[in-house]
Amino acid sequence: MRGDVKGYAVVPHRGAQQVRHPEVRETIGKSGRNAVPTTTIMAVSHPSSPIKKLRTRSILQSAWDHIYSNGQHSKSPETKQAINDFKRKESANIDRIYRALLKGQYQFQPAKGVLLEKKKRPVVISVVSDRIVQRAQLQVLQGIPSLDPFFRTPNSFGALENCGVPKAISSYLKVIRNGATHFYKSDIQNFFTRIPRPKVLEIIEPIINDRDFLTLLDKSTNTEIDNLSRLGDYKQYFEFNEIGTPQGCCLSPLLGNILLHNFDQKMNKGDIVCLRYLDDFLILGPSGKAVHAAFRKAKKLLAIYGLSAYEDNVNPEKAKSGQILQAFEYLGLDICGEKILPASKARNNILTSIKQMLKESLTTNFAEVHDNSKKDHSLVKTLGRVSKKLQGWGNQYYFCNDDKLWNSMDKQISELIKKHLGEYKIRREKLKKDLPISWKAERRQLGIHLLLDSKKRPPEFNVTK
């Protein structure tokens, strides 16, 4: 039985072809084969309000399961610790969040601001309970049929279900095979720190029609930073008021995609296709003149929201234009016509990572190791880690199509492993010379478990004299 809360569905413009859907109707315009459907909104009802869906243990449990699974792969010891601490009292912690939401008393806590890597990318790390609420909000929003147009934009690929880099590149290949000869690639300057949150909420407010949910959504993306004073000149990137959403929050990409939904529609007209992955976009068209005109149009559309994009003649490291057969980098890939391969930086990084693993193994002195604390540096474990790393990296770039590159990299890696095995043999012989009894150290160096290194028995099991 449907409740009283109103949602929204899509109504076709006059004269447009209708596409039927249980809750949503889209329009397919007549402005060209590459045009993105245009939409307008009308009210329909939903079974229950978004806030009611959020205030359930099942949605909170689902959100927590997702966060826990991701947290196990985190490289941050602090994040893993926080996740495991929450896990120890999982039921009680989820119940605490549920009751606070039910009473309308949930309070978001100050988060930690972190500058990542050399580019000083501002990322916000929220406490676990806040991440659960944010993830639950995302799942509720993704489950509202009348928001489907924002999640099903044909030429948007970032942070959307069943999308991603391979889908974006597949679309790129289809477009150039259909005749596009020129490109203009750019990205939106400081996108997440410039998103006008009130505008996004204004867009979805009539669709959701749930004041309590929208108020909580605004609070969850208006983060207070507890270490703001220690961020020095970079604190400006963490001061969220009406402008900006915290990177690191799962809701930020969603808000960005909602804001740029109209941009996606208007940029895909006639012979122009604009592929967007969050703040990176690639314009494809029949001539240099056409893609440059489309880029000027993009700048005007972004300016409506106080945003801007890098220009190829001003920021060549961020933007580039030219013929399709000119090489360019997009989404961490080197692209030249139909040839797709991992960017040179990614290729260098994987080789550097493998060299580091092999080096760590060789620099471990197993003559001084008396337990299994260095097992990850043994020969067997090291080669296993290298293989796992290569498998993950290769699967990440499975869609790349330069087999000569794979062959060349595999030869390089094989040479590294061959050299490592030679060094291992030398160090094993050194163990024999350095230790009067070396077989234990040799086993640990090789990486075959010693029974002596098994779990230690409690003292009460020791034999008494």
Disulfide bonds with the S-S distance in Angstrom:
none
